[in-house]
Amino acid sequence: MAPSDKAALEQLEATVTSAQALCQQLATALDDVYKNPSTPASAVDSKIIPLTLARDAATLLLSGPVLGVASAVQACDPALYTAFFRKELAWRSRRILVTLSELLGKIPKDGKILSGAQKTGFAAESRGSLPATGILWSACDEVTALVSKGISGYFAKRVDEWRDTLKDVMEELKEWGDEEPDDDEDDDDDDDTAHDADNDNNETIDSAQDILDDLMGSGQAIPRDDPKGIRPRLESTLRRVRLVVLLYQAISKRRLKKLPALPPPADSSYTNMPQRLDEAARVLEALPDSFGDLASAFYEMEPSVIDQAADDCFFAAFAAGELLSAPWDGGQDEFSEWTEKFKTEIKKS
């Protein structure tokens, strides 16, 4: 090998190694932002518009603006753009850097052309350069799509997803409430000897059924005599869950799809908008899991546990309505009046 060729390969290896190290360093920084999206943005040029920079950097990534991907996230101040959106931008941008680092690792250090298998392989542990390039393009597209839909579109989509999860919990509870109790009882006239002989086998079957019930996520049906008063509690819960589902739909339509552009203009009545959004989103995101816990309490059929879980859920739903009752610029509107009715109905047992 000629000295010039050796020097060129050494330079290639140094460049690739340096680029990979930069990607990994920036990915680590974005991982920190993803885990702590509420931390204030780092000091950056005040002329930077984070969402525009993120879109442009993702669009032109293979032309060189790697630093722009990380800078956009770091400049995305949660006080101006919300911590929720910043976290999502950090996750998607980090994926760009991780996949770019992987693609850089495909560059042959010996200067030779990649083989067909090295180009087209699809196995995760030996993914070829072409699939890796496709994944990188997809990651870039996800960032540009996020920015293109804007913060309003992002929150509306998330709230719709949480609403759908809540509807699934409601349907599962309704189906459980519609189950007929099993009235089959052992025949007292059965031969005792035969019963004793089959006892071990029956215990095995019962144990297997218990495991199956646990896996299915529901317990026994409500007894016909309902000695613990489970059914009235279930009917009350289903009525109020339907109201909460309507709340999610109304929030998406009346508040999120009408969200003014962020960041809000300085010295305006909209300045607390990002904080209101973050606070409301935390409640709306947590509610489906809380209702899942309430469903589990019903399956156990313990009234005190059900009552406490229901109180927690509907208090949180009440708070969500309260947080978004007023329009973004203050005052009252049609949705404000609706939320007052919602809060009245949600208090009823």
Backbone torsions as a table, in degrees:
resi	resn	phi	psi	omega
1	MET	NA	132.1	-179.7
2	ALA	-69.2	148.3	179.8
3	PRO	-53.2	-37.6	-179.4
4	SER	-65.4	-38.4	178.3
5	ASP	-66.6	-41.8	179.4
6	LYS	-62.5	-42.5	179.9
7	ALA	-64.7	-38.4	179.6
8	ALA	-65.0	-41.3	179.2
9	LEU	-66.7	-39.0	178.0
10	GLU	-64.1	-39.4	177.9
11	GLN	-66.4	-40.4	177.2
12	LEU	-60.7	-48.0	-179.7
13	GLU	-62.0	-41.7	-179.9
14	ALA	-64.5	-40.3	-180.0
15	THR	-65.8	-45.8	-179.6
16	VAL	-64.2	-45.0	180.0
17	THR	-61.2	-42.1	179.5
18	SER	-65.0	-42.3	179.8
19	ALA	-65.0	-41.3	177.8
20	GLN	-63.4	-42.0	179.5
21	ALA	-62.5	-40.1	178.0
22	LEU	-63.6	-45.5	179.0
23	CYS	-59.6	-44.5	-178.8
24	GLN	-66.5	-38.5	178.4
25	GLN	-65.2	-44.7	179.5
26	LEU	-68.0	-37.4	177.9
27	ALA	-62.8	-39.3	177.6
28	THR	-63.5	-41.1	178.3
29	ALA	-62.7	-40.2	179.4
30	LEU	-72.3	-29.4	175.8
31	ASP	-63.7	-37.8	177.0
32	ASP	-64.3	-39.8	178.0
33	VAL	-66.2	-41.2	179.5
34	TYR	-60.2	-41.6	-178.7
35	LYS	-75.0	-27.5	-178.5
36	ASN	-133.3	66.2	-174.5
37	PRO	-68.0	-15.6	-177.8
38	SER	-84.1	-8.6	178.9
39	THR	-63.8	142.6	-178.9
40	PRO	-58.4	150.6	179.2
41	ALA	-66.6	147.1	177.7
42	SER	-70.1	157.0	-178.8
43	ALA	-64.1	122.1	179.8
44	VAL	-138.4	170.1	176.9
45	ASP	-57.5	125.4	-177.2
46	SER	-64.2	-15.9	179.8
47	LYS	-80.3	-12.3	-178.6
48	ILE	-70.9	130.6	172.3
49	ILE	-104.7	104.2	-169.1
50	PRO	-54.5	-44.4	-176.0
51	LEU	-69.0	-37.6	177.1
52	THR	-66.4	-41.9	178.6
53	LEU	-63.4	-42.0	179.4
54	ALA	-61.4	-44.9	179.9
55	ARG	-63.1	-47.5	-176.9
56	ASP	-67.5	-39.8	-179.6
57	ALA	-65.9	-40.3	178.9
58	ALA	-67.7	-36.6	-179.6
59	THR	-68.8	-36.9	-174.0
60	LEU	-106.7	16.0	-169.5
61	LEU	-51.5	-48.4	-175.3
62	LEU	-68.6	-9.1	175.1
63	SER	-89.0	-8.5	172.9
64	GLY	135.3	-25.1	-170.7
65	PRO	-76.7	60.4	-179.8
66	VAL	-65.8	-42.1	-178.7
67	LEU	-60.3	-31.1	-179.1
68	GLY	-63.0	-31.5	179.5
69	VAL	-61.8	-47.0	-179.6
70	ALA	-73.8	-39.2	-178.2
71	SER	-61.9	-36.4	-179.5
72	ALA	-61.6	-43.0	-179.9
73	VAL	-67.4	-44.2	-178.2
74	GLN	-66.3	-28.7	178.8
75	ALA	-84.4	-9.8	-177.8
76	CYS	-79.0	87.5	-175.1
77	ASP	-69.4	124.0	179.9
78	PRO	-62.2	-24.4	178.6
79	ALA	-71.7	-15.9	-178.9
80	LEU	-112.6	-30.9	-173.8
81	TYR	-119.1	-0.3	-177.3
82	THR	80.9	145.9	178.2
83	ALA	-70.5	-32.9	-179.8
84	PHE	-61.7	-47.5	-178.9
85	PHE	-68.1	-39.6	179.6
86	ARG	-62.0	-39.5	178.7
87	LYS	-62.3	-43.4	179.4
88	GLU	-65.6	-42.2	178.4
89	LEU	-63.5	-39.2	179.1
90	ALA	-64.1	-42.7	-178.5
91	TRP	-64.4	-45.2	-178.1
92	ARG	-70.4	-37.6	179.4
93	SER	-69.7	-38.1	177.1
94	ARG	-61.1	-38.1	179.2
95	ARG	-62.3	-36.1	176.2
96	ILE	-59.9	-47.8	-176.3
97	LEU	-66.3	-39.7	179.6
98	VAL	-65.6	-44.3	-178.8
99	THR	-71.7	-32.3	175.7
100	LEU	-65.4	-41.6	177.4
101	SER	-61.0	-40.1	177.9
102	GLU	-63.0	-42.5	-179.6
103	LEU	-65.0	-40.2	178.1
104	LEU	-60.9	-33.3	178.6
105	GLY	-66.8	-14.8	179.0
106	LYS	-81.0	-13.7	-178.0
107	ILE	-68.0	123.0	-178.9
108	PRO	-64.0	129.9	179.6
109	LYS	-80.0	-11.4	-178.5
110	ASP	-97.0	2.9	177.4
111	GLY	81.3	1.7	-178.3
112	LYS	-85.2	161.1	177.9
113	ILE	-78.7	141.6	178.6
114	LEU	-63.5	144.0	175.9
115	SER	-75.1	170.2	178.9
116	GLY	-59.4	-43.6	179.5
117	ALA	-65.2	-38.0	179.6
118	GLN	-67.9	-24.3	178.3
119	LYS	-84.2	-40.3	-169.3
120	THR	-108.6	-4.3	-177.9
121	GLY	-56.4	142.8	-176.6
122	PHE	-115.0	-8.8	-179.9
123	ALA	-62.9	139.1	-176.6
124	ALA	-57.8	-38.3	-177.2
125	GLU	-78.9	-15.1	179.4
126	SER	-141.5	48.1	-176.7
127	ARG	-66.1	134.0	-178.3
128	GLY	-73.5	171.1	-177.2
129	SER	-66.2	-34.3	-179.4
130	LEU	-68.8	-48.8	174.7
131	PRO	-60.8	-38.1	179.4
132	ALA	-63.5	-38.3	176.7
133	THR	-65.0	-41.4	178.2
134	GLY	-61.9	-40.0	179.0
135	ILE	-66.1	-38.8	177.8
136	LEU	-64.1	-45.3	177.6
137	TRP	-59.3	-41.9	179.4
138	SER	-62.1	-41.8	179.2
139	ALA	-63.3	-40.4	177.4
140	CYS	-65.1	-41.5	178.8
141	ASP	-61.4	-35.4	-179.4
142	GLU	-66.1	-36.9	177.9
143	VAL	-69.0	-46.1	-179.9
144	THR	-64.1	-35.8	177.8
145	ALA	-66.5	-41.2	179.1
146	LEU	-60.5	-47.4	-178.8
147	VAL	-68.3	-38.4	-178.7
148	SER	-63.7	-38.6	178.7
149	LYS	-73.3	-21.6	177.3
150	GLY	77.5	173.7	-177.6
151	ILE	-67.0	-37.5	176.9
152	SER	-59.9	-49.0	179.9
153	GLY	-63.6	-37.5	179.2
154	TYR	-62.7	-50.1	-177.8
155	PHE	-67.1	-37.8	178.5
156	ALA	-61.9	-41.0	179.3
157	LYS	-65.3	-44.1	-179.5
158	ARG	-63.7	-42.8	-179.6
159	VAL	-64.4	-38.4	176.9
160	ASP	-63.6	-38.0	177.7
161	GLU	-65.6	-44.1	178.2
162	TRP	-65.1	-37.3	176.9
163	ARG	-62.0	-43.2	-179.3
164	ASP	-63.3	-38.7	176.7
165	THR	-63.8	-41.4	178.8
166	LEU	-64.1	-39.5	177.3
167	LYS	-63.5	-36.7	177.2
168	ASP	-62.8	-42.7	178.1
169	VAL	-62.5	-42.5	-179.4
170	MET	-62.4	-44.9	179.8
171	GLU	-64.6	-38.9	178.9
172	GLU	-63.6	-42.8	178.0
173	LEU	-63.7	-42.7	-179.8
174	LYS	-62.2	-44.2	179.2
175	GLU	-62.9	-40.2	178.1
176	TRP	-63.0	-41.8	179.7
177	GLY	-66.1	-25.4	-179.6
178	ASP	-84.3	-9.4	-179.4
179	GLU	-65.4	139.2	177.9
180	GLU	-86.5	135.6	177.7
181	PRO	-65.6	149.3	179.2
182	ASP	-84.8	112.3	-177.6
183	ASP	-92.1	-0.3	-178.8
184	ASP	-64.1	130.1	177.3
185	GLU	-127.0	156.6	178.2
186	ASP	-63.2	138.4	178.1
187	ASP	-74.4	117.9	-178.0
188	ASP	-63.3	-19.9	-177.8
189	ASP	-86.8	-0.5	179.7
190	ASP	-60.1	148.8	178.9
191	ASP	-64.4	123.2	-177.3
192	ASP	-60.2	-37.6	-177.8
193	THR	-64.5	-44.1	179.2
194	ALA	-64.1	-36.6	179.8
195	HIS	-63.1	-45.1	-180.0
196	ASP	-64.3	-37.5	-176.8
197	ALA	-66.7	-32.9	-177.6
198	ASP	-92.3	1.3	-171.6
199	ASN	-59.1	-46.2	-178.1
200	ASP	-62.5	-42.0	179.9
201	ASN	-64.5	-39.6	179.4
202	ASN	-64.5	-38.8	179.0
203	GLU	-63.2	-38.1	177.9
204	THR	-64.0	-43.5	178.9
205	ILE	-63.9	-43.3	179.1
206	ASP	-61.0	-42.4	179.5
207	SER	-62.0	-42.6	178.8
208	ALA	-63.9	-38.0	179.7
209	GLN	-67.1	-38.2	177.1
210	ASP	-59.7	-43.6	179.0
211	ILE	-63.1	-42.1	179.7
212	LEU	-63.3	-41.6	178.7
213	ASP	-61.2	-41.3	178.5
214	ASP	-62.7	-42.3	-179.5
215	LEU	-65.9	-35.9	-179.4
216	MET	-75.5	-14.0	174.8
217	GLY	80.9	11.2	178.3
218	SER	-138.7	152.8	-179.4
219	GLY	-97.9	-151.5	-178.2
220	GLN	-73.1	159.7	177.7
221	ALA	-69.9	161.4	178.9
222	ILE	-67.8	127.8	179.4
223	PRO	-60.3	153.2	-177.7
224	ARG	-62.4	-39.1	-178.8
225	ASP	-80.6	-15.7	175.0
226	ASP	45.9	61.0	-175.7
227	PRO	-63.6	-23.6	-178.1
228	LYS	-96.0	2.1	178.4
229	GLY	66.5	40.8	-178.6
230	ILE	-74.8	-40.6	-173.6
231	ARG	-63.7	-44.4	176.6
232	PRO	-58.5	-37.3	177.4
233	ARG	-65.1	-40.6	179.9
234	LEU	-64.6	-44.4	-179.0
235	GLU	-63.2	-40.9	177.4
236	SER	-64.1	-41.8	-179.2
237	THR	-65.1	-46.6	-179.2
238	LEU	-61.4	-38.7	178.5
239	ARG	-62.3	-43.7	-176.6
240	ARG	-77.7	-29.8	175.8
241	VAL	-64.5	-38.6	176.9
242	ARG	-58.7	-38.5	177.2
243	LEU	-64.2	-39.3	-179.8
244	VAL	-66.8	-39.6	176.1
245	VAL	-60.0	-42.3	176.8
246	LEU	-63.2	-35.6	177.7
247	LEU	-61.1	-45.3	178.6
248	TYR	-59.1	-45.1	-179.6
249	GLN	-62.7	-42.1	-178.4
250	ALA	-68.4	-39.3	178.3
251	ILE	-61.9	-44.3	179.8
252	SER	-60.8	-44.3	-175.7
253	LYS	-78.0	-45.6	-169.8
254	ARG	-91.6	-19.1	-178.1
255	ARG	-118.4	-52.2	-171.9
256	LEU	-75.5	-40.3	179.8
257	LYS	-75.4	-7.6	175.6
258	LYS	-113.6	19.3	-177.6
259	LEU	-68.1	125.7	175.2
260	PRO	-63.6	161.0	-178.6
261	ALA	-63.0	143.3	174.2
262	LEU	-110.8	148.1	4.2
263	PRO	-72.2	153.2	-179.7
264	PRO	-69.5	150.6	177.9
265	PRO	-63.9	143.2	179.9
266	ALA	-64.4	152.2	177.8
267	ASP	55.4	42.7	178.2
268	SER	-128.4	170.0	-180.0
269	SER	-74.3	-5.2	-178.8
270	TYR	-92.6	1.1	-169.4
271	THR	-63.1	-26.3	179.9
272	ASN	-91.4	6.4	-176.0
273	MET	-59.0	-46.6	179.7
274	PRO	-59.6	-39.4	-179.9
275	GLN	-67.7	-40.3	176.6
276	ARG	-61.7	-42.1	179.7
277	LEU	-62.1	-47.7	-179.3
278	ASP	-61.3	-45.3	-178.1
279	GLU	-64.0	-44.0	179.0
280	ALA	-66.9	-40.2	-179.1
281	ALA	-63.8	-37.4	178.4
282	ARG	-61.0	-40.8	179.1
283	VAL	-69.1	-47.1	-177.1
284	LEU	-65.7	-33.2	178.6
285	GLU	-70.1	-38.4	-175.6
286	ALA	-78.1	-24.0	-174.0
287	LEU	-59.5	-44.7	179.8
288	PRO	-57.2	-40.0	177.1
289	ASP	-66.1	-38.5	179.0
290	SER	-64.6	-39.9	177.0
291	PHE	-69.5	-29.6	172.9
292	GLY	-63.1	-39.7	175.9
293	ASP	-65.5	-36.9	177.6
294	LEU	-64.1	-41.1	177.7
295	ALA	-60.7	-42.5	178.5
296	SER	-61.5	-37.2	178.1
297	ALA	-64.1	-38.3	176.8
298	PHE	-63.1	-41.8	-178.0
299	TYR	-63.4	-29.6	177.4
300	GLU	-80.3	-17.6	177.7
301	MET	55.8	46.5	174.3
302	GLU	-110.2	105.6	-173.1
303	PRO	-52.9	-44.3	-177.1
304	SER	-64.6	-38.5	178.9
305	VAL	-68.3	-41.6	177.8
306	ILE	-59.9	-47.7	-177.0
307	ASP	-61.5	-42.2	-179.5
308	GLN	-67.2	-43.6	179.7
309	ALA	-64.2	-39.6	179.2
310	ALA	-65.2	-43.9	178.1
311	ASP	-58.3	-43.7	-179.6
312	ASP	-63.0	-44.8	-178.4
313	CYS	-63.7	-49.5	-173.6
314	PHE	-76.8	-24.4	172.1
315	PHE	-66.2	-41.9	178.2
316	ALA	-65.1	-40.6	177.9
317	ALA	-63.2	-40.2	175.9
318	PHE	-58.4	-44.2	-179.0
319	ALA	-64.8	-38.9	178.9
320	ALA	-61.9	-43.1	177.2
321	GLY	-62.7	-38.5	179.7
322	GLU	-65.4	-42.2	-176.5
323	LEU	-63.2	-34.6	-175.0
324	LEU	-110.6	13.9	-177.7
325	SER	-63.5	-46.7	-177.4
326	ALA	-80.2	147.6	173.9
327	PRO	-59.6	165.6	-176.0
328	TRP	-61.7	-28.9	-179.4
329	ASP	-99.9	14.2	179.0
330	GLY	89.9	179.7	179.2
331	GLY	84.7	-152.6	-177.2
332	GLN	-136.2	153.1	173.4
333	ASP	-150.4	-170.3	-177.8
334	GLU	-60.7	-39.0	179.5
335	PHE	-67.5	-34.1	177.1
336	SER	-59.1	-43.7	178.9
337	GLU	-65.5	-38.9	179.5
338	TRP	-64.4	-41.2	-178.9
339	THR	-65.8	-30.6	176.2
340	GLU	-63.9	-42.1	177.1
341	LYS	-66.0	-39.7	178.5
342	PHE	-59.4	-46.7	-177.4
343	LYS	-65.4	-33.6	177.2
344	THR	-66.9	-45.5	-178.0
345	GLU	-68.6	-35.6	-175.6
346	ILE	-70.6	-23.6	178.4
347	LYS	-74.5	-23.1	-177.4
348	LYS	-72.5	140.1	179.3
349	SER	-84.0	NA	NA
